[in-house]
Amino acid sequence: MNAPSSKSSRTTPATHQPSTEVTEVTEVTDALRHRNTAARAVNEALARYEISVLDHIAARVRNAFPTATHLTFAHYARAREADLQSLSSTEPDGTEVRIPDEVAQEALDLGEITDDLTDALTGLTSAAWSAVRPEPDADGLWVLDLPPADRASKLAELVRTHHPDAALLTVDFSADPCRVQAITHAETADAVGSLGKPLAVDDQHPLWPPETERQISALATQMQALPHLRAQHLFRTGGPDDHTALLLLPMDDTKGLS
């Protein structure tokens, strides 16, 4: 009698599968990355809109009053509403001249200006607040400085009043307001321009007066919010989570870098 044949059983090696926990952590991490990217895009779009509304206000006011420099308003934080109080111009000697209310009302729809102002400043962290300062002579009122037509040139003018050979600023945009961390000068002793060593900010020896610092920070914030100015003048020094950037100042006709 033949013995029954026995077949050897084969054991299939177990295939390694990632654990459920690892898969879930990966999915959460990926979702968080996408959420942060989306939130960053929304914040950038919102800041661009806020500064665009600010520019729209400035264009309308200057179209009616070319010498206008600022407007005064009340702001009700709980209702998030602005109430336009007056328009003003500034004389070369620094004297502020209020535009008569009846003249302003004839030339402009002040209700629309007020609505636009409310829109631009709705968020308490709105980029448009960078152009706002407290009214020194009236409690509870604010002053909005109408932005210059050429922000980059105005910023360069402010910087070079104190540092004539300035070429670059290192700006920390994580702070509110943003802060200049260092200034880099153009070395033009030889025929070919080059950059010198950055001069870091020293609280004991500030780069410029506080009011100049306020204006520079405001313009840098607004430039960051506008894609065409951001592309021309701002260069990040790290990854997407690094908020430090180099701000390239436009060169005048007598300076040049290669």
Order of alpha helices (4+ residues) and beta strands (2+ residues): alpha-beta-beta-beta-alpha-alpha-beta-beta-alpha-beta-beta-beta-beta-alpha-alpha-beta-beta
